[in-house]
Amino acid sequence: MNFEKLGELIKDMRIAMLTTVEPDGTLHTRPLATLRYANDGELWFFTSLDSAKVHE
């Protein structure tokens, strides 16, 4: 994967959508504020530690 190209595509995006799969197979999607993108493909997001999405 070309991580430099990925960085260019997402550099101005402030919100990303995180989707997890529930135990029953349903999808749960919620927004996350983007914090940082590293050129190695690592994405950082900002959320509260007591948020349900952290536990999922």
MOVENLIN-V999056 format. One record per backbone hydrogen bond with DSSP energy under -0.5 kcal/mol. CO is the residue of the C=O (numbers start at 0). NH is the residue of the N-H. E is the energy in kcal/mol with one decimal. If there is no record, write none. Layout:
# MOVENLIN-V999056
co	nh	e
CO	NH	E
CO	NH	E
This chain:
# MOVENLIN-V999056
co	nh	e
0	2	-1.1
1	5	-2.0
2	6	-2.4
3	7	-1.9
4	8	-2.1
5	9	-1.9
6	10	-1.2
9	12	-1.7
13	33	-2.7
15	17	-0.5
15	31	-2.8
17	29	-2.2
19	21	-0.5
19	27	-2.6
21	24	-2.4
25	21	-3.5
27	19	-2.4
29	17	-3.0
31	15	-2.7
32	45	-2.7
35	43	-3.2
37	40	-2.0
41	37	-2.9
43	34	-2.8
43	35	-1.4
45	32	-1.0
47	50	-1.7
50	53	-1.1
50	54	-1.0
51	55	-1.5
